[in-house]
Amino acid sequence: MRPKHYPLDCRQVCRAATEHLQAHLTCPPETRPAAMR
């Protein structure tokens, strides 16, 4: 849960989440950064 004063606006948060999800869906596990495993 992020604090309400978190500096990213909703669009940036949504885009970051979408890109993260896309990477999960499209990258083979061995090429993912460790944080995404």
N, CA, C and O atoms as CSV, one atom per row, in Angstrom:
chain,resi,resn,atom,element,x,y,z
A,1,MET,N,N,0.853,-1.204,0.000
A,1,MET,CA,C,0.000,0.000,0.000
A,1,MET,C,C,0.885,1.249,0.000
A,1,MET,O,O,1.679,1.445,0.920
A,2,ARG,N,N,0.752,2.083,-1.017
A,2,ARG,CA,C,1.593,3.270,-1.089
A,2,ARG,C,C,0.966,4.402,-0.281
A,2,ARG,O,O,-0.258,4.504,-0.198
A,3,PRO,N,N,1.811,5.260,0.318
A,3,PRO,CA,C,1.270,6.433,1.000
A,3,PRO,C,C,0.564,7.353,0.010
A,3,PRO,O,O,0.876,7.356,-1.180
A,4,LYS,N,N,-0.391,8.135,0.515
A,4,LYS,CA,C,-1.179,8.983,-0.373
A,4,LYS,C,C,-0.324,10.054,-1.054
A,4,LYS,O,O,-0.686,10.546,-2.123
A,5,HIS,N,N,0.782,10.410,-0.456
A,5,HIS,CA,C,1.620,11.460,-1.035
A,5,HIS,C,C,2.640,10.909,-2.026
A,5,HIS,O,O,3.539,11.632,-2.457
A,6,TYR,N,N,2.509,9.653,-2.383
A,6,TYR,CA,C,3.449,9.067,-3.340
A,6,TYR,C,C,3.509,9.926,-4.606
A,6,TYR,O,O,2.466,10.273,-5.159
A,7,PRO,N,N,4.706,10.271,-5.070
A,7,PRO,CA,C,4.842,11.323,-6.092
A,7,PRO,C,C,4.310,10.970,-7.479
A,7,PRO,O,O,3.975,11.874,-8.244
A,8,LEU,N,N,4.223,9.696,-7.828
A,8,LEU,CA,C,3.706,9.358,-9.153
A,8,LEU,C,C,2.201,9.603,-9.214
A,8,LEU,O,O,1.478,9.338,-8.254
A,9,ASP,N,N,1.742,10.111,-10.355
A,9,ASP,CA,C,0.290,10.252,-10.495
A,9,ASP,C,C,-0.299,8.928,-10.973
A,9,ASP,O,O,0.439,7.992,-11.280
A,10,CYS,N,N,-1.606,8.854,-11.035
A,10,CYS,CA,C,-2.282,7.586,-11.330
A,10,CYS,C,C,-1.882,7.024,-12.684
A,10,CYS,O,O,-1.710,5.815,-12.835
A,11,ARG,N,N,-1.735,7.904,-13.670
A,11,ARG,CA,C,-1.380,7.412,-15.007
A,11,ARG,C,C,-0.011,6.741,-14.987
A,11,ARG,O,O,0.178,5.689,-15.597
A,12,GLN,N,N,0.950,7.355,-14.279
A,12,GLN,CA,C,2.288,6.775,-14.219
A,12,GLN,C,C,2.260,5.441,-13.487
A,12,GLN,O,O,2.915,4.485,-13.902
A,13,VAL,N,N,1.503,5.378,-12.400
A,13,VAL,CA,C,1.400,4.124,-11.647
A,13,VAL,C,C,0.785,3.039,-12.514
A,13,VAL,O,O,1.269,1.907,-12.544
A,14,CYS,N,N,-0.298,3.392,-13.226
A,14,CYS,CA,C,-0.955,2.408,-14.076
A,14,CYS,C,C,-0.029,1.940,-15.188
A,14,CYS,O,O,0.030,0.747,-15.486
A,15,ARG,N,N,0.695,2.871,-15.802
A,15,ARG,CA,C,1.591,2.505,-16.888
A,15,ARG,C,C,2.714,1.615,-16.377
A,15,ARG,O,O,3.069,0.629,-17.023
A,16,ALA,N,N,3.277,1.958,-15.217
A,16,ALA,CA,C,4.343,1.142,-14.654
A,16,ALA,C,C,3.833,-0.265,-14.354
A,16,ALA,O,O,4.518,-1.251,-14.625
A,17,ALA,N,N,2.629,-0.353,-13.794
A,17,ALA,CA,C,2.053,-1.664,-13.483
A,17,ALA,C,C,1.809,-2.460,-14.764
A,17,ALA,O,O,2.056,-3.665,-14.812
A,18,THR,N,N,1.322,-1.775,-15.797
A,18,THR,CA,C,1.046,-2.450,-17.063
A,18,THR,C,C,2.327,-2.970,-17.688
A,18,THR,O,O,2.370,-4.102,-18.171
A,19,GLU,N,N,3.387,-2.141,-17.683
A,19,GLU,CA,C,4.657,-2.561,-18.266
A,19,GLU,C,C,5.238,-3.732,-17.487
A,19,GLU,O,O,5.803,-4.655,-18.074
A,20,HIS,N,N,5.098,-3.695,-16.158
A,20,HIS,CA,C,5.583,-4.782,-15.322
A,20,HIS,C,C,4.839,-6.072,-15.661
A,20,HIS,O,O,5.446,-7.135,-15.789
A,21,LEU,N,N,3.519,-5.964,-15.804
A,21,LEU,CA,C,2.708,-7.127,-16.138
A,21,LEU,C,C,3.069,-7.649,-17.524
A,21,LEU,O,O,3.198,-8.857,-17.722
A,22,GLN,N,N,3.233,-6.738,-18.486
A,22,GLN,CA,C,3.608,-7.143,-19.837
A,22,GLN,C,C,4.930,-7.894,-19.819
A,22,GLN,O,O,5.085,-8.896,-20.517
A,23,ALA,N,N,5.878,-7.422,-19.032
A,23,ALA,CA,C,7.169,-8.106,-18.944
A,23,ALA,C,C,6.990,-9.507,-18.374
A,23,ALA,O,O,7.620,-10.460,-18.835
A,24,HIS,N,N,6.125,-9.625,-17.367
A,24,HIS,CA,C,5.837,-10.951,-16.806
A,24,HIS,C,C,5.263,-11.879,-17.864
A,24,HIS,O,O,5.602,-13.062,-17.915
A,25,LEU,N,N,4.389,-11.336,-18.710
A,25,LEU,CA,C,3.696,-12.162,-19.688
A,25,LEU,C,C,4.582,-12.504,-20.881
A,25,LEU,O,O,4.416,-13.558,-21.496
A,26,THR,N,N,5.529,-11.613,-21.214
A,26,THR,CA,C,6.249,-11.766,-22.483
A,26,THR,C,C,7.684,-12.245,-22.323
A,26,THR,O,O,8.248,-12.811,-23.259
A,27,CYS,N,N,8.283,-12.032,-21.161
A,27,CYS,CA,C,9.689,-12.403,-20.998
A,27,CYS,C,C,9.795,-13.819,-20.451
A,27,CYS,O,O,9.106,-14.153,-19.486
A,28,PRO,N,N,10.641,-14.662,-21.041
A,28,PRO,CA,C,10.873,-15.960,-20.435
A,28,PRO,C,C,11.491,-15.785,-19.055
A,28,PRO,O,O,12.230,-14.825,-18.840
A,29,PRO,N,N,11.210,-16.685,-18.112
A,29,PRO,CA,C,11.650,-16.506,-16.715
A,29,PRO,C,C,13.148,-16.288,-16.591
A,29,PRO,O,O,13.581,-15.521,-15.731
A,30,GLU,N,N,13.953,-16.938,-17.424
A,30,GLU,CA,C,15.406,-16.821,-17.267
A,30,GLU,C,C,15.929,-15.448,-17.672
A,30,GLU,O,O,17.062,-15.104,-17.338
A,31,THR,N,N,15.124,-14.652,-18.389
A,31,THR,CA,C,15.579,-13.320,-18.790
A,31,THR,C,C,14.995,-12.225,-17.909
A,31,THR,O,O,15.357,-11.058,-18.061
A,32,ARG,N,N,14.113,-12.570,-17.007
A,32,ARG,CA,C,13.515,-11.545,-16.147
A,32,ARG,C,C,14.527,-11.068,-15.113
A,32,ARG,O,O,15.373,-11.840,-14.662
A,33,PRO,N,N,14.437,-9.781,-14.734
A,33,PRO,CA,C,15.218,-9.327,-13.581
A,33,PRO,C,C,14.804,-10.108,-12.338
A,33,PRO,O,O,13.666,-10.565,-12.238
A,34,ALA,N,N,15.716,-10.258,-11.407
A,34,ALA,CA,C,15.443,-11.050,-10.211
A,34,ALA,C,C,14.217,-10.538,-9.463
A,34,ALA,O,O,13.468,-11.329,-8.890
A,35,ALA,N,N,14.004,-9.219,-9.462
A,35,ALA,CA,C,12.889,-8.633,-8.724
A,35,ALA,C,C,11.540,-9.054,-9.297
A,35,ALA,O,O,10.518,-8.959,-8.617
A,36,MET,N,N,11.534,-9.522,-10.551
A,36,MET,CA,C,10.270,-9.860,-11.185
A,36,MET,C,C,9.950,-11.346,-11.087
A,36,MET,O,O,8.890,-11.774,-11.545
A,37,ARG,N,N,10.827,-12.129,-10.507
A,37,ARG,CA,C,10.564,-13.564,-10.402
A,37,ARG,C,C,9.536,-13.847,-9.318
A,37,ARG,O,O,9.187,-15.004,-9.085
